[in-house]
Structure formats: structure tokens, C-alpha cells
Amino acid sequence: MTGQIVARAAAAALTFGMLFGPIAAAEALECPQAQPLSKPGVIKETPAEIAELGPALSGGDIVAKVPELVAALKTRYPAAGSAEIANYLITAYCPGVEKTTGLSDAQKTARVEAFSKAVLGVLY
């Protein structure tokens, strides 16, 4: 049990660090790339299919819908781990924010951070 908790905390820290380490130092928002897992993943969508999910994640208060999104993915892919689900959702969400006009880079970064924190909060 302790090993699982440590593994989950490490995965959350790794995901968060990969996302926000470079962003903090950069001027413009840089979206994460899908990260390969140490073993083959359960979620088999192609990059094009992930990109198609992006528009569904835009609009309104998407952060409030995170628990519903996570639950839907867990139902669809019961063998998917938390890190894989987080990577999938955040990788799909960020490009839509990156393309949003009328927002500063700081505002875009804040949106991705809020979404990421919500995803990680539900998963861990």
C-alpha cells in the first residue's frame, strides 16, 4: 500500500513538474507532449484523436467538469492508470488554450495550471 502511495505521488509530481517547470521559465505557453509510459498504455487514441478532444474541453467552466471527464475515462479505460489519464487530458486541453485569442500568456498558463491541478486533484 505504501509503495502505491509513493508511486502515485511520484507520478503526480512528475506530471506537474513536466508541465510547469518549462512554463514558469518560458515567456509563452508551451503545451506538453504526450509522454510515453514505461509500459504500453491502455488509452490507444492517436495524436489526431487527442487533438479532436480539444474542442470538447474548451468553453465554459471546464475545471468544474474534470471529475466527470476523469470518471468517463476510467469507465471507458478501467485499466488506465492515473498518470496516463492525466497525460491524456492535459495534453488534449492545452492546445485549445494556446490558440485562444485575447488572453495574455500569463492568463493562458493560469488556465492550464488550473485545469491540471483539477485533474491531478481528482486522480491523486
Backbone as numpy.savetxt, mean C-alpha at the origin, in Angstrom:
# Nx Ny Nz CAx CAy CAz Cx Cy Cz
4.40 -18.05 18.47 3.58 -16.86 18.47 4.44 -15.61 18.47
5.48 -15.58 19.31 6.36 -14.42 19.37 7.06 -14.21 18.03
7.44 -15.30 17.37 8.08 -15.21 16.06 7.16 -14.56 15.04
5.86 -14.89 15.09 4.90 -14.30 14.17 4.76 -12.80 14.42
4.73 -12.41 15.67 4.60 -10.99 16.01 5.82 -10.22 15.51
7.01 -10.78 15.74 8.23 -10.13 15.28 8.24 -10.05 13.76
7.82 -11.12 13.08 7.79 -11.12 11.62 6.82 -10.07 11.10
5.66 -9.96 11.72 4.68 -8.96 11.29 5.20 -7.54 11.52
5.80 -7.30 12.66 6.35 -5.98 12.95 7.46 -5.64 11.97
8.29 -6.62 11.66 9.39 -6.39 10.71 8.84 -6.09 9.33
7.80 -6.82 8.92 7.20 -6.58 7.60 6.59 -5.18 7.54
5.91 -4.78 8.61 5.32 -3.44 8.64 6.40 -2.37 8.59
7.45 -2.54 9.35 8.53 -1.55 9.36 9.21 -1.50 8.01
9.42 -2.65 7.38 10.06 -2.70 6.07 9.19 -2.02 5.03
7.90 -2.33 5.03 6.99 -1.71 4.07 6.95 -0.21 4.28
6.81 0.23 5.52 6.75 1.66 5.81 8.05 2.35 5.44
9.18 1.73 5.77 10.48 2.31 5.47 10.73 2.41 3.98
10.33 1.40 3.22 10.51 1.43 1.77 9.68 2.55 1.16
8.53 2.80 1.74 7.66 3.83 1.19 8.09 5.23 1.56
8.44 5.44 2.80 8.61 6.80 3.25 10.04 7.24 3.49
10.99 6.34 3.46 12.38 6.75 3.54 12.74 7.62 2.35
12.55 7.14 1.11 12.88 7.95 -0.05 12.00 9.18 -0.21
10.73 9.09 0.17 9.83 10.22 0.01 10.27 11.40 0.87
10.68 11.12 2.08 11.06 12.20 2.98 12.23 13.00 2.43
13.15 12.32 1.74 14.32 12.99 1.23 14.08 13.61 -0.14
13.06 13.17 -0.84 12.83 13.64 -2.20 11.92 14.85 -2.20
12.01 15.61 -3.27 11.15 16.79 -3.43 9.78 16.37 -3.95
9.74 15.47 -4.92 8.49 15.04 -5.52 8.10 13.67 -4.98
6.82 13.38 -5.03 6.32 12.08 -4.61 6.88 11.00 -5.52
7.42 9.96 -4.94 7.92 8.81 -5.68 7.15 7.59 -5.22
6.38 7.01 -6.12 5.57 5.85 -5.76 6.43 4.61 -5.66
6.06 3.72 -4.73 6.81 2.46 -4.59 6.51 1.54 -5.76
7.45 0.68 -6.03 7.27 -0.38 -7.02 6.85 -1.63 -6.26
6.13 -2.51 -6.93 5.75 -3.77 -6.31 7.02 -4.49 -5.88
7.06 -4.95 -4.64 8.24 -5.60 -4.10 8.08 -7.11 -4.16
9.06 -7.79 -4.73 8.96 -9.26 -4.77 9.06 -9.83 -3.36
8.33 -10.88 -3.13 8.35 -11.54 -1.83 9.43 -12.62 -1.83
9.78 -13.10 -0.65 10.80 -14.14 -0.54 10.31 -15.46 -1.13
9.00 -15.61 -1.22 8.41 -16.78 -1.88 7.34 -16.27 -2.83
6.93 -17.08 -3.78 5.92 -16.61 -4.74 4.67 -16.10 -4.02
4.16 -14.98 -4.48 2.99 -14.38 -3.86 1.70 -15.09 -4.26
0.67 -14.79 -3.51 -0.64 -15.37 -3.74 -1.44 -14.49 -4.70
-1.27 -13.17 -4.58 -1.99 -12.24 -5.44 -1.25 -12.20 -6.77
-1.89 -12.68 -7.82 -1.24 -12.87 -9.10 -1.51 -11.78 -10.13
-2.13 -10.69 -9.76 -2.43 -9.65 -10.73 -1.15 -9.12 -11.36
-1.27 -8.77 -12.62 -0.15 -8.19 -13.35 -0.05 -6.70 -13.00
1.07 -6.06 -13.31 1.16 -4.60 -13.09 0.02 -3.84 -13.76
-0.41 -4.28 -14.95 -1.51 -3.61 -15.64 -2.82 -3.74 -14.85
-3.05 -4.92 -14.26 -4.27 -5.11 -13.46 -4.21 -4.28 -12.17
-3.03 -4.18 -11.60 -2.86 -3.33 -10.41 -3.15 -1.88 -10.79
-2.66 -1.44 -11.95 -2.89 -0.07 -12.41 -4.38 0.20 -12.62
-5.12 -0.80 -13.06 -6.57 -0.65 -13.24 -7.29 -0.45 -11.92
-6.73 -0.97 -10.83 -7.33 -0.80 -9.51 -7.22 0.64 -9.04
-6.20 1.35 -9.48 -5.94 2.72 -9.04 -7.15 3.63 -9.05
-7.88 3.73 -10.18 -9.05 4.62 -10.20 -10.11 4.25 -9.17
-10.23 2.97 -8.85 -11.19 2.55 -7.83 -10.79 3.03 -6.45
-9.51 3.34 -6.29 -9.01 3.79 -4.99 -8.98 5.31 -4.88
-9.41 6.00 -5.91 -9.39 7.46 -5.86 -10.74 8.00 -5.42
-10.76 9.29 -5.21 -12.00 9.93 -4.83 -12.21 9.95 -3.33
-13.31 10.49 -2.93 -13.76 10.59 -1.54 -12.76 10.21 -0.46
-13.29 9.75 0.62 -12.47 9.40 1.77 -12.09 7.92 1.68
-11.11 7.62 0.86 -10.68 6.24 0.64 -10.08 5.64 1.90
-9.50 6.46 2.76 -8.90 5.94 4.00 -9.97 5.25 4.84
-11.18 5.79 4.84 -12.26 5.17 5.61 -12.67 3.81 5.04
-12.36 3.57 3.76 -12.73 2.32 3.11 -11.64 1.25 3.22
-10.52 1.58 3.84 -9.40 0.63 3.93 -9.80 -0.69 4.59
-10.50 -0.68 5.72 -10.87 -1.98 6.31 -11.68 -2.85 5.35
-12.56 -2.24 4.59 -13.38 -2.95 3.61 -12.50 -3.51 2.48
-11.54 -2.70 2.00 -10.63 -3.15 0.94 -9.78 -4.33 1.40
-9.25 -4.22 2.61 -8.41 -5.29 3.16 -9.23 -6.56 3.33
-10.44 -6.43 3.87 -11.30 -7.60 4.07 -11.63 -8.27 2.74
-11.89 -7.47 1.71 -12.21 -8.03 0.40 -11.01 -8.81 -0.17
-9.81 -8.26 0.00 -8.62 -8.96 -0.49 -8.35 -10.23 0.31
-8.58 -10.18 1.62 -8.38 -11.38 2.44 -9.38 -12.47 2.07
-10.59 -12.07 1.70 -11.59 -13.04 1.27 -11.22 -13.62 -0.09
-10.80 -12.77 -0.99 -10.45 -13.21 -2.34 -9.16 -14.04 -2.35
-8.22 -13.67 -1.48 -6.91 -14.34 -1.42 -6.61 -14.74 0.03
-7.27 -15.76 0.56 -7.10 -16.10 1.98 -5.67 -16.49 2.36
-4.86 -16.90 1.41 -3.48 -17.28 1.72 -2.50 -16.11 1.62
-2.98 -14.94 1.20 -2.10 -13.77 1.06 -1.71 -13.25 2.44
-0.45 -12.93 2.60 0.04 -12.38 3.85 -0.21 -10.88 3.92
-0.06 -10.35 5.10 -0.29 -8.92 5.31 0.64 -8.06 4.47
1.90 -8.44 4.38 2.86 -7.65 3.60 2.47 -7.62 2.13
2.00 -8.75 1.61 1.58 -8.80 0.21 0.36 -7.92 -0.05
-0.60 -7.95 0.87 -1.80 -7.12 0.73 -1.43 -5.64 0.82
-0.59 -5.29 1.77 -0.16 -3.89 1.91 0.56 -3.43 0.65
1.48 -4.22 0.16 2.23 -3.87 -1.05 1.27 -3.67 -2.22
0.33 -4.56 -2.36 -0.63 -4.49 -3.47 -1.46 -3.21 -3.41
-2.05 -2.92 -2.25 -2.91 -1.75 -2.13 -2.14 -0.43 -2.28
-1.01 -0.32 -1.62 -0.25 0.94 -1.65 0.33 1.17 -3.03
0.82 0.11 -3.66 1.36 0.23 -5.01 0.27 0.65 -5.99
-0.94 0.19 -5.80 -2.06 0.56 -6.68 -2.56 1.98 -6.39
-2.52 2.41 -5.14 -3.06 3.71 -4.75 -2.17 4.88 -5.16
-0.90 4.77 -4.97 0.02 5.89 -5.13 0.01 6.55 -6.51
0.02 5.82 -7.62 0.06 6.50 -8.93 -1.12 7.44 -9.17
-2.28 7.09 -8.65 -3.43 7.99 -8.79 -3.22 9.30 -8.07
-2.62 9.23 -6.90 -2.31 10.45 -6.14 -1.23 11.24 -6.87
-0.24 10.54 -7.37 0.87 11.18 -8.07 0.38 12.00 -9.26
-0.67 11.53 -9.94 -1.20 12.20 -11.12 -2.22 13.29 -10.79
-2.61 13.41 -9.54 -3.62 14.38 -9.15 -3.09 15.80 -9.34
-3.83 16.60 -10.05 -3.44 18.00 -10.24 -4.02 18.85 -9.11
-3.40 19.98 -8.88 -3.89 20.91 -7.87 -3.41 20.61 -6.46
-2.55 19.62 -6.30 -1.99 19.30 -4.98 -0.48 19.52 -5.01
0.04 20.02 -3.93 1.50 20.15 -3.81 2.09 18.77 -3.58
3.41 18.67 -3.74 4.07 17.39 -3.47 3.88 16.99 -2.02
3.89 17.96 -1.12 3.69 17.65 0.30 2.28 17.10 0.54
1.29 17.64 -0.13 -0.08 17.16 0.02 -0.24 15.75 -0.55
0.42 15.50 -1.68 0.38 14.16 -2.28 1.03 13.15 -1.33
2.19 13.52 -0.80 2.89 12.64 0.13 2.03 12.37 1.35
1.37 13.40 1.86 0.51 13.24 3.04 -0.64 12.27 2.75
-1.20 12.34 1.56 -2.29 11.42 1.21 -1.81 9.97 1.17
-0.65 9.76 0.55 -0.13 8.39 0.47 0.25 7.89 1.86
0.82 8.75 2.68 1.16 8.36 4.05 -0.09 7.99 4.84
-1.15 8.78 4.72 -2.39 8.49 5.45 -2.98 7.16 5.00
-3.00 6.92 3.70 -3.53 5.66 3.18 -2.67 4.50 3.67
-1.36 4.65 3.57 -0.44 3.58 4.00 -0.59 3.27 5.47
-0.68 4.31 6.30 -0.86 4.10 7.74 -2.17 3.38 8.02
-3.22 3.73 7.28 -4.51 3.07 7.46 -4.42 1.59 7.08
-3.76 1.31 5.95 -3.60 -0.08 5.52 -2.80 -0.87 6.54
-1.67 -0.32 6.95 -0.83 -1.02 7.92 -1.53 -1.16 9.27
-2.33 -0.16 9.64 -3.07 -0.22 10.90 -4.11 -1.34 10.91
-4.72 -1.60 9.78 -5.71 -2.68 9.68 -5.01 -4.03 9.66
-3.88 -4.11 8.99 -3.19 -5.38 8.81 -2.35 -5.81 10.00
-1.83 -4.85 10.77 -0.91 -5.23 11.85 -1.43 -4.80 13.20
